[in-house]
């Protein structure tokens, strides 16, 4: 097996190990909360805690990858935190204890996906033959498979199977991190070097605009994630059809990762973000018009653009425009921005849905439009001031 292909498979395993955990946590952890007799209101609050933690914690924690810890130690600590934290849920009966544990575990969870993307994009920059899309696509495949397996586990063994699985899965993450992530601690700065050299390089204006645009477009999915299934059921689609709707989005997302993933390391990604943002604006505008089943499948297939193309474009921008000494900080900032826009759009969609129903999706379209406008600004700035890859200036 060629060395590049072997490295691609190992990095894919790193992504898959982490998305296996998310594939169990996101759909099934609320069911465990329900089994502990938490009220729907309290469940909603608990589910929101990790989003709040990501907003606050992702950027400062990922900055440690540039400084004292490095990506390897940061990821190991994050997986270890889950390995220690999740078993405690099995002996926690009070809602306050559950809330505290969710917050603590969320701190560990907040580093893993952006940390893996940091490792993967760094590898792509060092080894141009790597296909980031194949690497990241392995995570989507693992998420999809875990959704299916998790349903069978919960059906067979009850809600506590969720916690047992979430306790064991971090072992996969630790093993993959040890095998894949290099021990690349930042070189120490000598005491006699100028103080200015110790400062983390600033991020360029263009990169800031790109990160905001990517985060805004990802945030446009807030209403989809929170209310699409509820809306589809309310207009008469069966649960089986709803399942196929979600599957269509995941499958097309994986295909785009595979076929467009080489854009990471080969350009600024601006064109992909522009396409993804425009697709989000169009997708959610049409979705608000209550189309039939055929068009709805097409709209779900557009997840390949509104999510996957935007994500690939943002990773390409981080690879091309962020200074190497600030890659972790830039990745963390993007994670925090995406969490913030998603949290706000989700909360706002909850306020809107009860009043206007399907109109809530149209309310998400402006976030995609913001992404389009910001990308037009970036294109004009690039024409005036061409960026060198990795310059950050």
C-alpha positions as CSV (number, residue, x, y, z in Angstrom):
1,X,0.0,0.0,0.0
2,X,1.3,3.5,-0.9
3,X,2.4,5.6,2.1
4,X,0.0,8.4,1.2
5,X,-2.9,6.0,1.0
6,X,-1.9,4.4,4.3
7,X,-1.7,7.8,6.0
8,X,-5.1,8.7,4.5
9,X,-6.6,5.6,6.0
10,X,-5.1,6.3,9.4
11,X,-6.4,9.8,9.4
12,X,-9.8,8.5,8.3
13,X,-9.8,6.2,11.3
14,X,-9.1,9.1,13.6
15,X,-12.1,11.0,12.2
16,X,-14.3,7.8,12.3
17,X,-13.4,7.1,15.9
18,X,-14.6,10.6,17.0
19,X,-17.7,10.6,14.8
20,X,-18.7,7.3,16.2
21,X,-19.1,9.0,19.6
22,X,-21.1,11.8,18.1
23,X,-23.3,9.3,16.2
24,X,-24.2,7.8,19.5
25,X,-24.5,11.0,21.6
26,X,-26.5,13.3,19.4
27,X,-29.5,11.1,18.6
28,X,-29.6,8.9,21.7
29,X,-28.4,10.9,24.7
30,X,-31.7,12.7,24.9
31,X,-33.4,9.4,25.2
32,X,-31.2,8.5,28.2
33,X,-32.1,11.9,29.8
34,X,-35.8,11.0,29.2
35,X,-35.3,7.7,31.0
36,X,-34.0,9.6,34.0
37,X,-37.5,11.3,34.2
38,X,-36.2,14.8,33.2
39,X,-38.9,17.1,31.9
40,X,-38.9,18.1,28.2
41,X,-38.0,21.7,29.2
42,X,-35.0,20.4,31.3
43,X,-34.0,18.1,28.5
44,X,-33.9,21.0,26.1
45,X,-31.7,23.0,28.5
46,X,-29.3,20.0,29.0
47,X,-29.0,19.4,25.3
48,X,-28.1,23.1,24.8
49,X,-25.3,23.0,27.4
50,X,-22.7,21.5,25.0
51,X,-23.4,24.2,22.4
52,X,-22.8,26.9,25.0
53,X,-19.6,25.2,26.1
54,X,-18.4,25.0,22.5
55,X,-18.9,28.7,22.1
56,X,-16.8,29.5,25.2
57,X,-14.2,26.7,25.2
58,X,-13.3,25.7,21.7
59,X,-11.1,28.7,20.7
60,X,-9.0,28.9,24.0
61,X,-8.6,25.1,24.1
62,X,-7.6,24.8,20.5
63,X,-5.1,27.6,21.0
64,X,-3.2,25.1,23.3
65,X,-2.4,23.1,20.2
66,X,-0.3,26.0,19.1
67,X,1.4,26.4,22.4
68,X,2.1,24.2,25.4
69,X,0.2,21.0,24.6
70,X,0.2,20.3,20.9
71,X,-2.7,18.6,19.1
72,X,-1.7,15.0,20.2
73,X,-1.8,15.7,24.0
74,X,-4.9,17.9,23.6
75,X,-6.9,15.1,21.8
76,X,-5.7,12.5,24.3
77,X,-6.8,14.6,27.2
78,X,-10.2,15.2,25.5
79,X,-10.8,11.5,24.9
80,X,-9.6,10.6,28.4
81,X,-12.0,13.2,29.9
82,X,-14.9,11.4,28.2
83,X,-13.6,8.0,29.3
84,X,-13.7,9.2,32.9
85,X,-16.8,11.4,32.7
86,X,-19.4,9.2,31.0
87,X,-19.4,6.3,33.5
88,X,-20.4,8.8,36.2
89,X,-23.7,9.3,34.5
90,X,-24.7,5.7,35.5
91,X,-24.5,6.6,39.2
92,X,-26.1,10.1,38.9
93,X,-29.7,10.4,39.7
94,X,-30.2,14.1,40.5
95,X,-30.8,16.6,37.7
96,X,-28.1,18.9,39.1
97,X,-25.5,16.1,39.0
98,X,-26.5,15.3,35.4
99,X,-26.3,19.0,34.4
100,X,-22.8,19.3,36.0
101,X,-21.5,16.2,34.3
102,X,-22.9,17.2,30.9
103,X,-21.0,20.5,31.2
104,X,-17.8,18.8,32.2
105,X,-18.0,16.2,29.4
106,X,-18.9,18.9,26.9
107,X,-15.5,20.6,27.6
108,X,-13.8,17.4,26.6
109,X,-16.0,17.0,23.5
110,X,-15.5,20.5,22.3
111,X,-11.9,19.9,21.2
112,X,-12.2,16.7,19.3
113,X,-13.9,17.4,16.0
114,X,-12.0,20.7,15.4
115,X,-8.8,19.1,16.7
116,X,-9.1,16.2,14.3
117,X,-9.7,18.8,11.4
118,X,-6.6,20.6,12.6
119,X,-4.5,17.4,12.4
120,X,-6.0,16.4,9.1
121,X,-5.5,19.8,7.4
122,X,-2.0,20.0,8.7
123,X,-1.3,16.6,7.2
124,X,-2.8,17.7,3.8
125,X,-0.5,20.7,3.8
126,X,2.5,18.5,4.5
127,X,1.5,15.7,2.1
128,X,-0.3,17.3,-1.0
129,X,-1.3,13.8,-2.2
130,X,-3.8,13.4,0.6
131,X,-7.5,13.9,-0.1
132,X,-9.1,15.7,2.9
133,X,-12.6,14.7,1.7
134,X,-11.8,11.0,1.9
135,X,-10.5,11.5,5.4
136,X,-13.5,13.6,6.6
137,X,-15.9,11.4,4.7
138,X,-14.9,8.5,6.9
139,X,-16.3,10.4,9.9
140,X,-19.6,10.9,8.1
141,X,-19.8,7.2,7.3
142,X,-19.0,6.3,10.9
143,X,-21.7,8.7,12.1
144,X,-24.3,7.2,9.8
145,X,-23.5,3.6,10.7
146,X,-23.5,4.4,14.4
147,X,-27.0,6.0,14.1
148,X,-28.2,2.6,12.9
149,X,-26.3,0.4,15.3
150,X,-27.3,2.7,18.2
151,X,-31.0,2.3,17.5
152,X,-30.6,-1.5,17.8
153,X,-28.6,-1.3,21.0
154,X,-31.1,1.0,22.7
155,X,-34.0,-1.2,21.5
156,X,-32.3,-4.3,22.8
157,X,-30.7,-3.2,26.1
158,X,-32.4,0.0,27.1
159,X,-31.3,3.6,27.5
160,X,-28.3,2.8,29.7
161,X,-26.7,1.2,26.6
162,X,-26.1,4.7,25.4
163,X,-23.9,5.6,28.4
164,X,-22.0,2.3,28.2
165,X,-21.3,2.8,24.5
166,X,-20.2,6.4,25.1
167,X,-17.8,5.2,27.8
168,X,-16.2,2.6,25.6
169,X,-16.0,4.6,22.3
170,X,-13.3,7.0,23.6
171,X,-10.9,4.0,23.7
172,X,-11.1,4.0,19.9
173,X,-10.3,7.7,19.9
174,X,-7.3,7.3,22.2
175,X,-5.9,4.4,20.1
176,X,-6.4,6.3,16.8
177,X,-4.7,9.4,18.3
178,X,-1.7,7.5,19.5
179,X,-1.3,5.8,16.1
180,X,-1.9,8.8,13.9
181,X,-1.2,12.2,15.5
182,X,2.5,13.0,15.6
183,X,4.3,14.3,18.7
184,X,4.7,17.8,17.3
185,X,4.9,20.1,20.3
186,X,5.7,23.7,19.3
187,X,9.3,24.6,19.6
188,X,10.1,26.5,22.7
189,X,11.0,30.2,22.3
190,X,14.4,31.1,23.6
191,X,14.6,33.6,26.5
192,X,16.9,35.9,24.5
193,X,14.6,36.1,21.5
194,X,12.5,39.3,21.1
195,X,9.3,39.3,23.0
196,X,7.4,40.0,19.8
197,X,8.3,36.5,18.5
198,X,6.4,35.0,21.4
199,X,3.1,36.5,20.3
200,X,0.8,34.4,18.2
201,X,0.5,35.8,14.6
202,X,-2.6,37.7,13.8
203,X,-5.2,36.3,11.5
204,X,-5.8,38.2,8.2
205,X,-8.9,40.2,7.6
206,X,-9.7,37.9,4.7
207,X,-9.5,34.8,6.9
208,X,-11.8,36.4,9.5
209,X,-14.4,37.2,6.9
210,X,-14.2,33.7,5.5
211,X,-14.6,32.1,9.0
212,X,-17.6,34.3,9.7
213,X,-19.2,33.4,6.3
214,X,-18.6,29.7,6.9
215,X,-20.1,29.9,10.4
216,X,-23.1,31.9,9.2
217,X,-23.9,29.3,6.5
218,X,-23.5,26.4,8.9
219,X,-25.7,28.2,11.4
220,X,-28.5,28.3,8.8
221,X,-29.0,24.6,9.5
222,X,-30.4,25.4,13.0
223,X,-34.1,25.2,12.1
224,X,-33.5,22.1,9.9
225,X,-31.8,20.2,12.8
226,X,-34.4,21.2,15.4
227,X,-37.7,21.2,13.5
228,X,-37.4,19.5,10.1
229,X,-38.6,16.1,11.4
230,X,-41.4,17.7,13.4
231,X,-42.5,19.7,10.4
232,X,-42.3,16.7,8.0
233,X,-44.5,14.6,10.3
234,X,-47.0,17.5,10.7
235,X,-47.6,17.6,6.9
236,X,-48.1,13.9,6.6
237,X,-44.7,12.3,5.8
238,X,-44.2,8.9,7.4
239,X,-41.4,8.2,9.8
240,X,-39.8,5.9,7.1
241,X,-39.8,8.7,4.6
242,X,-38.4,11.1,7.1
243,X,-35.6,8.6,7.7
244,X,-34.9,8.5,4.0
245,X,-34.8,12.4,3.9
246,X,-32.0,12.4,6.5
247,X,-30.2,9.6,4.8
248,X,-30.3,11.4,1.5
249,X,-28.5,14.4,3.1
250,X,-25.8,12.1,4.6
251,X,-25.1,10.1,1.5
252,X,-24.8,13.2,-0.8
253,X,-22.6,14.8,1.9
254,X,-20.2,11.8,1.8
255,X,-20.1,11.9,-2.0
256,X,-19.1,15.6,-2.0
257,X,-16.4,15.0,0.6
258,X,-15.0,12.2,-1.6
259,X,-15.1,14.1,-4.9
260,X,-14.3,17.7,-3.8
261,X,-12.1,17.0,-0.8
262,X,-8.9,17.6,-2.7
263,X,-9.7,21.3,-2.7
264,X,-8.2,21.4,0.8
265,X,-4.5,22.2,0.3
266,X,-5.0,23.4,-3.3
267,X,-6.8,26.8,-3.0
268,X,-8.5,29.3,-0.7
269,X,-11.9,27.5,-0.8
270,X,-13.7,30.8,-1.4
271,X,-15.6,29.4,-4.4
272,X,-16.9,26.4,-2.5
273,X,-18.1,28.6,0.4
274,X,-19.8,30.9,-2.1
275,X,-21.6,27.9,-3.7
276,X,-22.5,26.4,-0.3
277,X,-23.9,29.7,1.0
278,X,-26.0,30.3,-2.1
279,X,-27.3,26.7,-1.9
280,X,-28.3,27.3,1.8
281,X,-30.2,30.4,0.9
282,X,-32.0,28.7,-2.0
283,X,-32.6,25.4,-0.1
284,X,-34.3,26.9,2.9
285,X,-36.3,29.4,0.9
286,X,-37.9,26.6,-1.2
287,X,-38.3,24.4,1.9
288,X,-40.5,27.1,3.5
289,X,-42.9,26.8,0.5
290,X,-44.0,23.2,1.6
291,X,-42.9,21.4,-1.6
292,X,-43.8,17.8,-2.3
293,X,-41.8,14.7,-1.6
294,X,-39.7,14.7,-4.8
295,X,-38.5,18.3,-4.4
296,X,-37.9,17.7,-0.7
297,X,-35.5,14.9,-1.6
298,X,-33.7,17.3,-3.9
299,X,-33.5,19.9,-1.1
300,X,-32.1,17.3,1.3
301,X,-29.6,16.3,-1.3
302,X,-28.5,20.0,-1.4
303,X,-27.0,19.3,2.1
304,X,-24.0,18.2,0.0
305,X,-23.6,21.9,-0.9
306,X,-25.0,23.9,2.0
307,X,-23.0,21.8,4.6
308,X,-20.3,19.7,2.9
309,X,-19.1,22.2,0.3
310,X,-19.1,25.0,2.9
311,X,-17.1,22.8,5.3
312,X,-14.5,21.8,2.7
313,X,-14.2,25.4,1.6
314,X,-13.6,26.6,5.2
315,X,-11.0,23.9,5.8
316,X,-9.3,24.9,2.6
317,X,-9.3,28.6,3.7
318,X,-7.8,27.6,7.1
319,X,-5.1,25.6,5.4
320,X,-4.2,28.3,2.9
321,X,-4.6,31.5,4.9
322,X,-3.9,30.7,8.6
323,X,-0.3,31.0,9.8
324,X,1.1,27.7,11.0
325,X,1.8,29.1,14.4
326,X,-1.9,30.0,14.8
327,X,-3.6,27.2,13.1
328,X,-5.1,25.8,16.3
329,X,-6.3,29.2,17.3
330,X,-7.9,29.8,13.9
331,X,-9.6,26.4,14.0
332,X,-10.9,27.0,17.5
333,X,-12.2,30.4,16.5
334,X,-14.2,28.9,13.7
335,X,-15.5,26.2,16.0
336,X,-16.7,28.8,18.4
337,X,-18.3,31.0,15.7
338,X,-20.1,28.0,14.1
339,X,-21.4,26.9,17.6
340,X,-22.6,30.5,18.3
341,X,-24.5,30.9,15.0
342,X,-26.0,27.5,15.4
343,X,-27.1,28.2,18.9
344,X,-28.6,31.5,18.0
345,X,-30.4,30.2,15.0
346,X,-31.7,27.2,16.9
347,X,-33.1,29.3,19.7
348,X,-34.6,31.8,17.3
349,X,-36.2,29.0,15.2
350,X,-37.9,27.7,18.4
351,X,-39.5,31.1,18.8
352,X,-40.5,31.3,15.2
353,X,-41.8,27.8,14.5
354,X,-44.8,27.9,16.7
355,X,-46.1,31.0,14.9
356,X,-45.3,30.5,11.3
357,X,-44.5,26.7,10.9
358,X,-42.6,26.1,7.7
359,X,-41.8,29.8,7.5
360,X,-39.1,29.1,10.0
361,X,-36.9,27.7,7.2
362,X,-37.2,31.0,5.2
363,X,-35.9,32.8,8.3
364,X,-32.7,30.8,8.0
365,X,-32.1,31.8,4.3
366,X,-30.6,35.2,5.2
367,X,-27.7,33.5,6.9
368,X,-26.8,31.8,3.6
369,X,-27.2,35.2,1.9
370,X,-24.8,36.7,4.4
371,X,-22.3,34.0,3.4
372,X,-22.7,34.9,-0.3
373,X,-22.2,38.6,0.4
374,X,-19.1,38.1,2.5
375,X,-17.6,35.8,-0.1
376,X,-18.1,38.5,-2.8
377,X,-16.3,40.9,-0.4
378,X,-13.5,38.4,-0.1
379,X,-13.2,37.9,-3.8
380,X,-12.8,41.7,-4.3
381,X,-10.2,41.9,-1.5
382,X,-8.2,39.0,-3.0
383,X,-8.1,40.8,-6.3
384,X,-6.7,43.9,-4.6
385,X,-4.3,42.1,-2.2
386,X,-3.5,38.5,-3.3
387,X,-2.8,36.2,-0.4
388,X,0.1,33.8,-0.2
389,X,-0.8,30.4,1.2
390,X,-0.2,30.2,4.9
391,X,0.9,33.9,5.1
392,X,-2.0,34.9,7.3
393,X,-1.3,38.5,6.2
